[in-house]
Amino acid sequence: MDNPIREKSYLLALDVLKLCTGPMARRLAPIRKQILAAATSVGANIEEAQSAESREDFAHKVSVALKEARETSYRLRLCRDSGLLPAHSLRDALGLADEVIRMGSRIVKSTKSPPAA
């Protein structure tokens, strides 16, 4: 895959899926569904953006993915800061969420800018 945001959003979903189904999954019970839904939605929206019908549609789909990435980061930080999961187990997923947020923000900003003449 040579599209960095597609790759990072996929890896984010994969990391969160492993957290939510792995040995510490029971500790996540209070918010497991929400974390998993948000994290997998990031990549799903990035994938949908690949076949957007217009620049506006593309920007919208990436914006939705960006919101989901922020929600994922928020919920993962809650897990870390509440002690539900140890910080080291969330480091990769949080790093990926932050990368997706940075990339998505740049993509939305550049897509909403007028095209060069």
N, C-alpha and C positions, 0 to 999 in steps of 0.2 A: 504494500500500500504506500503510495507516494504522496498522500495528502495528510499532512501532520495532524490536523484537527480530527479527521476521521480516525486516524490511528490512536490518538490520545483518548478520544471519547470512547472508543471500543475498549481500550485497555482499562479505562476507568470503570466501565460497566463490568468488565471481567473481574477486576479486583474486588469490587463491591459484591458481586455475585458470590465470589469465593468466601468473602467475609460473612455473608448472610447464610451460607450453607455449610461452612466449615466448622471446625471444632468449637469455636466461640459463638456460634450462631444463637444459642439459647440466651446468651447475655444480651443480645440485640432484640430480643422478643418485643419489648415495648415500642420500638420504632423500625423494626426490620422491614415491614412492607413499604413504609414511606421512603426509606433510604434506597431500597431496591428499585422502586418505581421511578424515583428522581434520577438515579444514576443510569438506568437503562434508557430513560427518555432522552438523555443528552445525546447519545449516539443515534438513537432513532430519528431525532430531529435533524441532526447533521446529515444523516443518510437521505432524508426527505429533501433537504436543501440541495442535494446534488442534482435533483431533477426539477428544480424550481422553474416556474413558468415565466418569471421576470426577475429583474434586480430587486424589486420591492418584495416579491415573494421569497426570494433567497434571503434577503436581510431579515425578514420576519421569522423565517424558520430558524436561522442562526440565532436570532434574539431569543426565541423560545428555548433553544438548547442552552443558551447562556443563562437564562433564568433557572433552568433545571440544574445546571452545574453549580450555580450559587446555592441552591437549595441543598444539593448533595453535600457541598462543602460545609454548610451550616450544620446539617445533621451529623456529619462525621465529626465535626468539632465538638458537638454536644456529647457524642459517644466518648470522645477522648477526655473532655474536661469533666464529665460526670463520673469517669472511672469505669464506665461500662466495658470499654476495651482499652488495653494499654496503648500508649501513644505510638510505640514502635510498630504496632500492627496496622496503624492507620496512615503511617508516613507516606507510603507510595500512593495510596488513593487520594490523600489530601494534596500531594504534589501534582498528581494528574489533574485533579479538579482545578487547581490554581492555574495550571498551564492552559487548560481548555478555556477558562475564564479570560485569561490574557489574550489568547488567540482569537476567541470569539468576539471580544470587545474590539480588537483591531479590525477584524473582518467586517463587523457591522458598521464601524465608523467609515472604513474605506468604501464599502458598498453604498452607503448613503450619501457619500460625497459625489458631486456631479462628475460624470465621466470626462476624461481629458478629451479636448477637441481635436 
